[in-house]
Every structure is written in C-alpha cells, then in structure tokens.
Amino acid sequence: MTEEHHEGSHDSHALEALRAELDAVDERLRDALRERIEICVRIAEHKKENAVPMMQPHRIGIVQERAARFAAEHHIDHAFIKRFYDLIIEETCRVEDLVIAGKGRA
C-alpha cells in the first residue's frame, strides 16, 4: 500500500466519522422537532378548551427574539435562523389550526 493511498484511506475514515456525528445531530434535531410539534398539539388543545385565540403574535416575537440572540451568541447567520424559525412557526400554527378545528394534526 502506498503512503498516498494510506492517507486517502485515513481521510475517508475521518470523513465517515464526521458524517456519523452529523447524522446523530440530525436525528436529535428531528426528534426535537417532533417533540416541539407534540407540545404545540397540547397547547392547541388547551387553547381550544379555554377559547384562547390560536394566533399569539407576542409569543412569536419572544421566540424569534430568543432565536436571534442565540444566533448572535453562536455566530449563526441571523437571516438563516429567522427563516428556520419562520418555517417551524408556520408548521406549528398549521397544526394548531387543525387541532383547534377538530381535524387532528395531519
């Protein structure tokens, strides 16, 4: 085995190890999103039972501000974190609307 081939093999193993770490983070991220949606279902059920409006703009502002602070503290692009949370909030609002309307959470 040549030295060049040996180094390439080491690089490949290192890359695979890094990808395995990333896969584990992705799995935790998906689990966290699932858990977040499940909590939002419970919130929607509470809102429905107590005649609380689904949309709570002040709460969305708090969540977005917290995300922006996190992004700044961890050198994550502000526009990215805003788009990321916009998507999450859009989906959870959709789910809450379904639950409040009595249509489940499809």
N, CA and C atoms as an extended XYZ file, in Angstrom:
318
Properties=species:S:1:pos:R:3:atomname:S:1:resname:S:1:resid:I:1 pbc="F F F"
N         0.856       -1.178        0.000 N   MET     1
C         0.000        0.000        0.000 CA  MET     1
C         0.897        1.235        0.000 C   MET     1
N         0.636        2.160       -0.881 N   THR     2
C         1.453        3.370       -0.943 CA  THR     2
C         1.057        4.313        0.174 C   THR     2
N         1.984        5.226        0.477 N   GLU     3
C         1.695        6.199        1.538 CA  GLU     3
C         0.513        7.076        1.148 C   GLU     3
N         0.422        7.438       -0.149 N   GLU     4
C        -0.684        8.276       -0.615 CA  GLU     4
C        -2.020        7.567       -0.437 C   GLU     4
N        -2.082        6.278       -0.765 N   HIS     5
C        -3.320        5.516       -0.612 CA  HIS     5
C        -3.694        5.396        0.863 C   HIS     5
N        -2.689        5.173        1.715 N   HIS     6
C        -2.939        5.057        3.151 CA  HIS     6
C        -3.535        6.353        3.701 C   HIS     6
N        -2.983        7.507        3.284 N   GLU     7
C        -3.512        8.794        3.758 CA  GLU     7
C        -4.940        8.997        3.266 C   GLU     7
N        -5.216        8.613        2.025 N   GLY     8
C        -6.561        8.734        1.482 CA  GLY     8
C        -7.548        7.894        2.266 C   GLY     8
N        -7.115        6.712        2.674 N   SER     9
C        -7.964        5.828        3.457 CA  SER     9
C        -8.265        6.449        4.825 C   SER     9
N        -7.235        7.047        5.425 N   HIS    10
C        -7.421        7.717        6.724 CA  HIS    10
C        -8.395        8.876        6.570 C   HIS    10
N        -8.227        9.673        5.507 N   ASP    11
C        -9.123       10.798        5.262 CA  ASP    11
C       -10.560       10.320        5.089 C   ASP    11
N       -10.741        9.208        4.405 N   SER    12
C       -12.069        8.653        4.180 CA  SER    12
C       -12.710        8.227        5.498 C   SER    12
N       -11.927        7.588        6.363 N   HIS    13
C       -12.455        7.165        7.662 CA  HIS    13
C       -12.814        8.372        8.525 C   HIS    13
N       -11.972        9.393        8.471 N   ALA    14
C       -12.244       10.607        9.247 CA  ALA    14
C       -13.526       11.267        8.753 C   ALA    14
N       -13.704       11.314        7.431 N   LEU    15
C       -14.908       11.912        6.868 CA  LEU    15
C       -16.146       11.116        7.259 C   LEU    15
N       -16.048        9.811        7.214 N   GLU    16
C       -17.182        8.965        7.613 CA  GLU    16
C       -17.524        9.159        9.086 C   GLU    16
N       -16.509        9.308        9.930 N   ALA    17
C       -16.755        9.551       11.357 CA  ALA    17
C       -17.467       10.889       11.559 C   ALA    17
N       -17.030       11.898       10.829 N   LEU    18
C       -17.684       13.208       10.929 CA  LEU    18
C       -19.128       13.138       10.436 C   LEU    18
N       -19.339       12.408        9.355 N   ARG    19
C       -20.702       12.254        8.839 CA  ARG    19
C       -21.588       11.505        9.834 C   ARG    19
N       -21.021       10.534       10.532 N   ALA    20
C       -21.784        9.805       11.548 CA  ALA    20
C       -22.187       10.756       12.678 C   ALA    20
N       -21.277       11.663       13.064 N   GLU    21
C       -21.614       12.667       14.079 CA  GLU    21
C       -22.764       13.543       13.591 C   GLU    21
N       -22.680       13.971       12.333 N   LEU    22
C       -23.722       14.815       11.754 CA  LEU    22
C       -25.056       14.084       11.700 C   LEU    22
N       -25.020       12.805       11.333 N   ASP    23
C       -26.250       12.002       11.300 CA  ASP    23
C       -26.898       11.938       12.678 C   ASP    23
N       -26.071       11.810       13.720 N   ALA    24
C       -26.607       11.754       15.090 CA  ALA    24
C       -27.241       13.094       15.475 C   ALA    24
N       -26.614       14.196       15.088 N   VAL    25
C       -27.185       15.518       15.362 CA  VAL    25
C       -28.497       15.674       14.613 C   VAL    25
N       -28.528       15.240       13.346 N   ASP    26
C       -29.765       15.327       12.562 CA  ASP    26
C       -30.890       14.533       13.206 C   ASP    26
N       -30.562       13.375       13.742 N   GLU    27
C       -31.591       12.568       14.406 CA  GLU    27
C       -32.136       13.290       15.632 C   GLU    27
N       -31.253       13.905       16.415 N   ARG    28
C       -31.704       14.659       17.591 CA  ARG    28
C       -32.546       15.871       17.172 C   ARG    28
N       -32.160       16.507       16.065 N   LEU    29
C       -32.927       17.648       15.561 CA  LEU    29
C       -34.328       17.216       15.156 C   LEU    29
N       -34.436       16.102       14.442 N   ARG    30
C       -35.761       15.603       14.047 CA  ARG    30
C       -36.588       15.241       15.271 C   ARG    30
N       -35.960       14.601       16.255 N   ASP    31
C       -36.681       14.254       17.480 CA  ASP    31
C       -37.153       15.513       18.215 C   ASP    31
N       -36.303       16.545       18.241 N   ALA    32
C       -36.680       17.798       18.901 CA  ALA    32
C       -37.848       18.460       18.168 C   ALA    32
N       -37.845       18.412       16.836 N   LEU    33
C       -38.962       18.976       16.078 CA  LEU    33
C       -40.252       18.208       16.348 C   LEU    33
N       -40.160       16.882       16.382 N   ARG    34
C       -41.335       16.053       16.691 CA  ARG    34
C       -41.864       16.408       18.078 C   ARG    34
N       -40.971       16.507       19.039 N   GLU    35
C       -41.374       16.844       20.405 CA  GLU    35
C       -42.009       18.241       20.459 C   GLU    35
N       -41.446       19.184       19.716 N   ARG    36
C       -41.985       20.543       19.698 CA  ARG    36
C       -43.406       20.547       19.139 C   ARG    36
N       -43.621       19.798       18.073 N   ILE    37
C       -44.957       19.730       17.475 CA  ILE    37
C       -45.929       19.060       18.435 C   ILE    37
N       -45.498       18.014       19.126 N   GLU    38
C       -46.374       17.354       20.104 CA  GLU    38
C       -46.776       18.319       21.222 C   GLU    38
N       -45.846       19.141       21.660 N   ILE    39
C       -46.165       20.136       22.696 CA  ILE    39
C       -47.150       21.159       22.143 C   ILE    39
N       -46.956       21.556       20.891 N   CYS    40
C       -47.878       22.511       20.272 CA  CYS    40
C       -49.284       21.928       20.135 C   CYS    40
N       -49.388       20.635       19.933 N   VAL    41
C       -50.703       19.983       19.899 CA  VAL    41
C       -51.370       20.140       21.265 C   VAL    41
N       -50.619       19.917       22.326 N   ARG    42
C       -51.182       20.069       23.674 CA  ARG    42
C       -51.571       21.525       23.931 C   ARG    42
N       -50.755       22.453       23.441 N   ILE    43
C       -51.090       23.878       23.583 CA  ILE    43
C       -52.384       24.179       22.838 C   ILE    43
N       -52.518       23.637       21.618 N   ALA    44
C       -53.731       23.862       20.824 CA  ALA    44
C       -54.955       23.291       21.533 C   ALA    44
N       -54.796       22.129       22.134 N   GLU    45
C       -55.919       21.534       22.874 CA  GLU    45
C       -56.324       22.439       24.031 C   GLU    45
N       -55.325       22.996       24.722 N   HIS    46
C       -55.606       23.928       25.821 CA  HIS    46
C       -56.316       25.174       25.296 C   HIS    46
N       -55.810       25.709       24.189 N   LYS    47
C       -56.440       26.898       23.599 CA  LYS    47
C       -57.887       26.607       23.218 C   LYS    47
N       -58.119       25.446       22.628 N   LYS    48
C       -59.476       25.079       22.207 CA  LYS    48
C       -60.406       24.968       23.416 C   LYS    48
N       -59.945       24.290       24.465 N   GLU    49
C       -60.759       24.085       25.665 CA  GLU    49
C       -61.033       25.382       26.409 C   GLU    49
N       -60.152       26.364       26.274 N   ASN    50
C       -60.264       27.603       27.031 CA  ASN    50
C       -60.568       28.824       26.170 C   ASN    50
N       -60.968       28.580       24.927 N   ALA    51
C       -61.340       29.653       23.996 CA  ALA    51
C       -60.254       30.724       23.867 C   ALA    51
N       -59.020       30.268       23.775 N   VAL    52
C       -57.884       31.176       23.583 CA  VAL    52
C       -57.596       31.229       22.083 C   VAL    52
N       -57.427       32.423       21.511 N   PRO    53
C       -57.122       32.501       20.076 CA  PRO    53
C       -55.840       31.746       19.735 C   PRO    53
N       -55.830       31.110       18.567 N   MET    54
C       -54.645       30.357       18.151 CA  MET    54
C       -53.448       31.284       18.012 C   MET    54
N       -53.630       32.373       17.292 N   MET    55
C       -52.504       33.257       16.995 CA  MET    55
C       -52.168       34.100       18.226 C   MET    55
N       -50.913       34.039       18.625 N   GLN    56
C       -50.398       34.799       19.759 CA  GLN    56
C       -49.148       35.536       19.278 C   GLN    56
N       -49.307       36.671       18.571 N   PRO    57
C       -48.159       37.362       17.962 CA  PRO    57
C       -47.047       37.708       18.956 C   PRO    57
N       -47.412       38.073       20.180 N   HIS    58
C       -46.378       38.407       21.162 CA  HIS    58
C       -45.503       37.202       21.462 C   HIS    58
N       -46.083       36.024       21.490 N   ARG    59
C       -45.318       34.800       21.757 CA  ARG    59
C       -44.361       34.514       20.598 C   ARG    59
N       -44.828       34.714       19.368 N   ILE    60
C       -43.965       34.513       18.207 CA  ILE    60
C       -42.779       35.470       18.283 C   ILE    60
N       -43.037       36.701       18.683 N   GLY    61
C       -41.951       37.672       18.830 CA  GLY    61
C       -40.922       37.235       19.858 C   GLY    61
N       -41.385       36.696       20.965 N   ILE    62
C       -40.473       36.217       22.008 CA  ILE    62
C       -39.599       35.079       21.472 C   ILE    62
N       -40.211       34.143       20.779 N   VAL    63
C       -39.472       33.002       20.224 CA  VAL    63
C       -38.440       33.491       19.210 C   VAL    63
N       -38.841       34.417       18.332 N   GLN    64
C       -37.916       34.941       17.314 CA  GLN    64
C       -36.771       35.733       17.961 C   GLN    64
N       -37.067       36.518       18.980 N   GLU    65
C       -36.018       37.278       19.671 CA  GLU    65
C       -35.020       36.339       20.339 C   GLU    65
N       -35.518       35.303       20.974 N   ARG    66
C       -34.649       34.321       21.621 CA  ARG    66
C       -33.748       33.639       20.583 C   ARG    66
N       -34.323       33.295       19.438 N   ALA    67
C       -33.546       32.657       18.368 CA  ALA    67
C       -32.485       33.613       17.828 C   ALA    67
N       -32.838       34.892       17.685 N   ALA    68
C       -31.875       35.879       17.183 CA  ALA    68
C       -30.707       36.048       18.150 C   ALA    68
N       -30.994       36.074       19.446 N   ARG    69
C       -29.916       36.168       20.450 CA  ARG    69
C       -29.006       34.944       20.373 C   ARG    69
N       -29.623       33.769       20.252 N   PHE    70
C       -28.856       32.536       20.138 CA  PHE    70
C       -27.953       32.587       18.913 C   PHE    70
N       -28.503       33.026       17.791 N   ALA    71
C       -27.721       33.116       16.553 CA  ALA    71
C       -26.528       34.044       16.738 C   ALA    71
N       -26.761       35.193       17.345 N   ALA    72
C       -25.672       36.150       17.560 CA  ALA    72
C       -24.593       35.573       18.485 C   ALA    72
N       -25.026       34.901       19.549 N   GLU    73
C       -24.077       34.332       20.508 CA  GLU    73
C       -23.251       33.193       19.916 C   GLU    73
N       -23.801       32.498       18.921 N   HIS    74
C       -23.141       31.312       18.376 CA  HIS    74
C       -22.703       31.485       16.927 C   HIS    74
N       -22.652       32.731       16.475 N   HIS    75
C       -22.156       33.052       15.127 CA  HIS    75
C       -22.913       32.303       14.035 C   HIS    75
N       -24.230       32.291       14.172 N   ILE    76
C       -25.111       31.707       13.158 CA  ILE    76
C       -25.780       32.869       12.440 C   ILE    76
N       -25.861       32.764       11.140 N   ASP    77
C       -26.438       33.824       10.329 CA  ASP    77
C       -27.861       34.155       10.797 C   ASP    77
N       -28.089       35.444       11.056 N   HIS    78
C       -29.393       35.895       11.558 CA  HIS    78
C       -30.515       35.581       10.568 C   HIS    78
N       -30.276       35.822        9.289 N   ALA    79
C       -31.318       35.564        8.284 CA  ALA    79
C       -31.661       34.074        8.232 C   ALA    79
N       -30.643       33.224        8.366 N   PHE    80
C       -30.894       31.780        8.360 CA  PHE    80
C       -31.773       31.383        9.541 C   PHE    80
N       -31.419       31.825       10.749 N   ILE    81
C       -32.172       31.402       11.934 CA  ILE    81
C       -33.595       31.947       11.865 C   ILE    81
N       -33.770       33.138       11.285 N   LYS    82
C       -35.118       33.680       11.135 CA  LYS    82
C       -35.939       32.817       10.183 C   LYS    82
N       -35.367       32.451        9.037 N   ARG    83
C       -36.085       31.588        8.084 CA  ARG    83
C       -36.395       30.237        8.709 C   ARG    83
N       -35.435       29.687        9.462 N   PHE    84
C       -35.605       28.400       10.126 CA  PHE    84
C       -36.793       28.453       11.082 C   PHE    84
N       -36.833       29.483       11.927 N   TYR    85
C       -37.936       29.602       12.883 CA  TYR    85
C       -39.239       29.987       12.202 C   TYR    85
N       -39.169       30.754       11.128 N   ASP    86
C       -40.397       31.049       10.376 CA  ASP    86
C       -41.043       29.750        9.899 C   ASP    86
N       -40.241       28.822        9.394 N   LEU    87
C       -40.767       27.529        8.937 CA  LEU    87
C       -41.352       26.721       10.095 C   LEU    87
N       -40.635       26.689       11.198 N   ILE    88
C       -41.113       25.938       12.361 CA  ILE    88
C       -42.428       26.528       12.870 C   ILE    88
N       -42.470       27.841       12.988 N   ILE    89
C       -43.677       28.502       13.489 CA  ILE    89
C       -44.832       28.308       12.517 C   ILE    89
N       -44.559       28.411       11.224 N   GLU    90
C       -45.610       28.196       10.222 CA  GLU    90
C       -46.218       26.799       10.360 C   GLU    90
N       -45.379       25.807       10.532 N   GLU    91
C       -45.875       24.437       10.661 CA  GLU    91
C       -46.651       24.242       11.958 C   GLU    91
N       -46.154       24.773       13.053 N   THR    92
C       -46.858       24.581       14.320 CA  THR    92
C       -48.188       25.343       14.325 C   THR    92
N       -48.239       26.490       13.672 N   CYS    93
C       -49.523       27.207       13.547 CA  CYS    93
C       -50.502       26.378       12.719 C   CYS    93
N       -50.009       25.766       11.637 N   ARG    94
C       -50.865       24.919       10.807 CA  ARG    94
C       -51.435       23.771       11.632 C   ARG    94
N       -50.582       23.131       12.425 N   VAL    95
C       -51.016       22.008       13.261 CA  VAL    95
C       -52.005       22.496       14.315 C   VAL    95
N       -51.705       23.619       14.952 N   GLU    96
C       -52.629       24.154       15.959 CA  GLU    96
C       -53.991       24.455       15.345 C   GLU    96
N       -54.001       25.056       14.151 N   ASP    97
C       -55.274       25.333       13.473 CA  ASP    97
C       -56.080       24.053       13.274 C   ASP    97
N       -55.412       22.982       12.851 N   LEU    98
C       -56.099       21.700       12.635 CA  LEU    98
C       -56.680       21.157       13.937 C   LEU    98
N       -55.879       21.218       14.987 N   VAL    99
C       -56.341       20.694       16.278 CA  VAL    99
C       -57.524       21.513       16.784 C   VAL    99
N       -57.407       22.823       16.721 N   ILE   100
C       -58.483       23.685       17.213 CA  ILE   100
C       -59.760       23.472       16.394 C   ILE   100
N       -59.604       23.223       15.097 N   ALA   101
C       -60.768       22.980       14.230 CA  ALA   101
C       -61.310       21.563       14.386 C   ALA   101
N       -60.646       20.742       15.196 N   GLY   102
C       -61.098       19.375       15.421 CA  GLY   102
C       -60.772       18.421       14.282 C   GLY   102
N       -59.744       18.741       13.512 N   LYS   103
C       -59.383       17.912       12.356 CA  LYS   103
C       -58.116       17.097       12.581 C   LYS   103
N       -57.709       16.936       13.807 N   GLY   104
C       -56.492       16.170       14.086 CA  GLY   104
C       -55.256       17.003       13.854 C   GLY   104
N       -54.175       16.319       13.423 N   ARG   105
C       -52.912       17.038       13.215 CA  ARG   105
C       -52.168       16.596       11.975 C   ARG   105
N       -52.894       16.173       10.973 N   ALA   106
C       -52.276       15.658        9.738 CA  ALA   106
C       -51.418       16.683        9.046 C   ALA   106
